[in-house]
Amino acid sequence: MIGVDVPVDGELPDNPRKLYGCELRRLRKAAGVSPEEASEAGHCTPSLLFMIERGDRRPSTDFTRAVDPLVGAEGLLRRIHRLIEQEAPGSPSWFKGYLNAERSAKRLRFFDVQALPGLMQTEAYAKALFEAARPLDVARVPIEDRVADRMARREILTRPDPPQVWVVVTEAAVCGVAGLGKDPAWEQIAHLIDVAQLPNVVIQVLKVGIHACMNGGFVLLTTPHRGESAYVETMDRGSLLHRESEVHEYERRYDLAKSVALSPAESLLWLSELLMEYQS
C-alpha cells in the first residue's frame, strides 16, 4: 500500500516529516480527497504526493498552505510543517547556529557579492545554486529538500512582527541570474522587486566598482539575547562572530558600502528597468 498510516498501537513516527505524512494521509482519506485532487491543489505530481505521505520528501510551504484547508486539517499540517523547518536536514551542522539566530533576529543586514541572499531567492535560483555546487551527500539529502529548506526560511519576511531587513547586493550578483535562462531570470528579478516593496525590507544595488567590502559577503544580525553579531562563511564552514571589535568592523564596512550604493528608490528603478529587458 502506498503511503503511511499511523500505527495501530498508537506509536508516533520518529520525526516531523513522517508525522506530517501520516497526518496528511489520514486527513485526506477522512475528507474523501483523492490523491489527484490533493496533488492538483498542491501543484505537485501524485508520485510526489505519495513520497510526502511516506515521509520521503519534505512538503513545501506552498503545498502546506494549499492542502491544509483542503483536507480539513485546521492548521495541524501548518504546525507540523514548522517543526519540519526547524530540522533543516539539508543544512550542514555549522549552519544551524546561524539559522537559529536568523529566526530570532529583530534586524538582518545582508551584504552579498556573488549571489543573492537566501531569503531573496526563488526556487529556480536556489535549485540552480545547489546543482552547481554538486553536493556529495545528495543521495541522503536531495536537492529538492535543500530548496524546500531555503524557501521555508523566506517566511520570516512576512510573519507577524517580522525582522527589519536591509540588503546591499552587487550588480554582478543581480545580473548573474541571467544564467538561469530568460523566464527564471525574469521571475527572480520580479521576486526581488516584490520583496523590496515589503514595509520591513530595503534593497540597495551596489554598482560595479571599488568598495569597502571587496573581501566577500556577510550578514549582520541583531538578536534579543546576543545583541549584535556578524556571520561570515566560506565554502565549507561558517562562523558567528560576537566580539564587539569584530562586529563593529563589519558594521563600519557595511555602512561604507551602503553609502556608495544606489538609493533604495534608485535600486528599485534599476531592477524594474532590468526586468523590462527580460520582458522584451
Solvent accessible surface area in square Angstrom, and as a share of the most:
residue,aa,sasa,rsa
1,M,197,0.88
2,I,89,0.45
3,G,15,0.15
4,V,53,0.31
5,D,68,0.35
6,V,45,0.26
7,P,61,0.38
8,V,162,0.93
9,D,107,0.55
10,G,51,0.49
11,E,115,0.52
12,L,116,0.58
13,P,30,0.19
14,D,128,0.66
15,N,45,0.23
16,P,29,0.18
17,R,53,0.19
18,K,75,0.32
19,L,38,0.19
20,Y,0,0.00
21,G,0,0.00
22,C,1,0.00
23,E,20,0.09
24,L,0,0.00
25,R,19,0.07
26,R,109,0.40
27,L,22,0.11
28,R,10,0.04
29,K,104,0.44
30,A,86,0.66
31,A,53,0.41
32,G,65,0.63
33,V,16,0.09
34,S,38,0.25
35,P,32,0.20
36,E,105,0.47
37,E,92,0.41
38,A,0,0.00
39,S,4,0.03
40,E,136,0.61
41,A,31,0.24
42,G,7,0.07
43,H,166,0.74
44,C,25,0.15
45,T,78,0.45
46,P,58,0.36
47,S,67,0.43
48,L,61,0.30
49,L,0,0.00
50,F,41,0.17
51,M,52,0.23
52,I,4,0.02
53,E,0,0.00
54,R,82,0.30
55,G,5,0.05
56,D,62,0.32
57,R,59,0.22
58,R,17,0.06
59,P,3,0.02
60,S,36,0.23
61,T,16,0.09
62,D,86,0.45
63,F,4,0.02
64,T,4,0.02
65,R,110,0.40
66,A,35,0.27
67,V,0,0.00
68,D,5,0.03
69,P,89,0.56
70,L,71,0.36
71,V,5,0.03
72,G,47,0.45
73,A,8,0.06
74,E,154,0.69
75,G,15,0.14
76,L,50,0.25
77,L,0,0.00
78,R,105,0.38
79,R,121,0.44
80,I,8,0.04
81,H,8,0.04
82,R,127,0.46
83,L,86,0.43
84,I,1,0.00
85,E,32,0.14
86,Q,110,0.49
87,E,60,0.27
88,A,3,0.03
89,P,39,0.24
90,G,13,0.12
91,S,20,0.13
92,P,59,0.37
93,S,94,0.61
94,W,82,0.29
95,F,28,0.12
96,K,69,0.29
97,G,38,0.36
98,Y,6,0.02
99,L,6,0.03
100,N,89,0.46
101,A,18,0.14
102,E,3,0.01
103,R,76,0.28
104,S,49,0.32
105,A,0,0.00
106,K,103,0.44
107,R,92,0.34
108,L,0,0.00
109,R,22,0.08
110,F,6,0.03
111,F,0,0.00
112,D,31,0.16
113,V,30,0.17
114,Q,149,0.66
115,A,31,0.24
116,L,3,0.02
117,P,6,0.04
118,G,12,0.12
119,L,0,0.00
120,M,0,0.00
121,Q,5,0.02
122,T,6,0.03
123,E,89,0.40
124,A,37,0.29
125,Y,13,0.05
126,A,0,0.00
127,K,83,0.35
128,A,37,0.29
129,L,60,0.30
130,F,34,0.14
131,E,82,0.37
132,A,82,0.64
133,A,75,0.58
134,R,196,0.71
135,P,28,0.18
136,L,185,0.92
137,D,56,0.29
138,V,66,0.38
139,A,102,0.79
140,R,165,0.60
141,V,4,0.03
142,P,20,0.13
143,I,21,0.11
144,E,96,0.43
145,D,4,0.02
146,R,20,0.07
147,V,11,0.06
148,A,14,0.11
149,D,14,0.07
150,R,48,0.17
151,M,14,0.06
152,A,8,0.06
153,R,41,0.15
154,R,63,0.23
155,E,49,0.22
156,I,16,0.08
157,L,6,0.03
158,T,89,0.52
159,R,68,0.25
160,P,124,0.78
161,D,103,0.54
162,P,40,0.25
163,P,1,0.00
164,Q,101,0.45
165,V,4,0.02
166,W,84,0.30
167,V,1,0.01
168,V,0,0.00
169,V,1,0.00
170,T,12,0.07
171,E,32,0.14
172,A,59,0.46
173,A,1,0.00
174,V,0,0.00
175,C,51,0.31
176,G,47,0.45
177,V,0,0.00
178,A,57,0.44
179,G,76,0.73
180,L,38,0.19
181,G,33,0.32
182,K,110,0.46
183,D,110,0.57
184,P,42,0.26
185,A,0,0.00
186,W,93,0.33
187,E,82,0.37
188,Q,0,0.00
189,I,0,0.00
190,A,18,0.14
191,H,40,0.18
192,L,1,0.01
193,I,19,0.10
194,D,91,0.47
195,V,8,0.05
196,A,19,0.15
197,Q,114,0.51
198,L,47,0.23
199,P,135,0.85
200,N,10,0.05
201,V,5,0.03
202,V,39,0.23
203,I,5,0.03
204,Q,9,0.04
205,V,0,0.00
206,L,5,0.03
207,K,81,0.34
208,V,125,0.72
209,G,41,0.39
210,I,156,0.79
211,H,27,0.12
212,A,25,0.19
213,C,5,0.03
214,M,105,0.47
215,N,143,0.73
216,G,26,0.25
217,G,34,0.33
218,F,13,0.05
219,V,16,0.09
220,L,1,0.01
221,L,1,0.00
222,T,31,0.18
223,T,13,0.08
224,P,76,0.48
225,H,168,0.75
226,R,147,0.54
227,G,31,0.29
228,E,63,0.28
229,S,4,0.02
230,A,0,0.00
231,Y,11,0.04
232,V,36,0.20
233,E,92,0.41
234,T,87,0.50
235,M,198,0.89
236,D,92,0.47
237,R,152,0.56
238,G,15,0.14
239,S,51,0.33
240,L,49,0.24
241,L,35,0.17
242,H,70,0.31
243,R,163,0.60
244,E,121,0.54
245,S,76,0.49
246,E,60,0.27
247,V,3,0.01
248,H,94,0.42
249,E,67,0.30
250,Y,59,0.22
251,E,31,0.14
252,R,126,0.46
253,R,83,0.30
254,Y,0,0.00
255,D,70,0.36
256,L,83,0.41
257,A,0,0.00
258,K,53,0.22
259,S,84,0.54
260,V,97,0.55
261,A,15,0.12
262,L,42,0.21
263,S,42,0.27
264,P,61,0.39
265,A,76,0.59
266,E,91,0.41
267,S,0,0.00
268,L,55,0.27
269,L,108,0.54
270,W,40,0.14
271,L,1,0.00
272,S,38,0.25
273,E,86,0.39
274,L,19,0.10
275,L,25,0.13
276,M,126,0.56
277,E,118,0.53
278,Y,36,0.14
279,Q,107,0.48
280,S,108,0.70
